[in-house]
Amino acid sequence: MYAILRNIHLLCGTLALPALLMYAVSAVQMAHSKWFTMKPAITETTTQLQPGLTDGRRIAREVMGARHLRGQIASIQTQPSAISVRIVVPGTVHELTYSPATGAVRVRTSVAGFMGMLNRLHHAAGLWPDYLPLRLWGVLVAIVSIATLGLGATGIWMWWLRRKERKWGIILLTANLAFSIAILLTIRL
């Protein structure tokens, strides 16, 4: 039984490690942002659509097709003089500003680079966004979450099977729980 648990424990840890390292690197970047250069590269272009369009999603799809842009349509804001659409890929944001009167579309692209991509992946949420790569990322995060829970469960189970180490294990688990609760309370208060 112990050998099976050890193999499951090893598999869970190996599966979860790359994603957990990515989260660790992006957490360091967020906590110590001055250590990293995060200034995005910004480019602006223009394109032409037919005047009088009112549907932001249609505008976004047409510009995405014409400019070979990809990403998730994150927000649409409609005003009398312009329609603004944000198309987001982790680390890249395309801001479209369409003029219904003229049909002109200003495309402002901001690329934050590798660390910006990690930062946005760290904040990505949900399983079913419109953009397929983010959907796959959500599934991967769910698998890593299950693997991390499996890692903890098999670790505790293997420890419990080793009778000689139960006393030290209980002491360490209690200290870890107390430390975690203290940190959570410190962060929240």
Sequence and secondary structure as in RCSB ss.txt:
>XXXX:A:sequence
MYAILRNIHLLCGTLALPALLMYAVSAVQMAHSKWFTMKPAITETTTQLQPGLTDGRRIAREVMGARHLRGQIAS
IQTQPSAISVRIVVPGTVHELTYSPATGAVRVRTSVAGFMGMLNRLHHAAGLWPDYLPLRLWGVLVAIVSIATLG
LGATGIWMWWLRRKERKWGIILLTANLAFSIAILLTIRL
>XXXX:A:secstr
 HHHHHHHHHHHHHHHHHHHHHHHHHHHHHHTGGGS    EEEEEEEE  TT   HHHHHHHHHHHHT  SEEEE
EEE SS EEEEEEETTEEEEEEE TTT EEEEEEEE HHHHHHHHHHH   S  SSHHHHHHHHHHHHHHHHHHH
HHHHHHHHHHH GGGHHHHHHHHHHHHHHHHHHHHHHH 
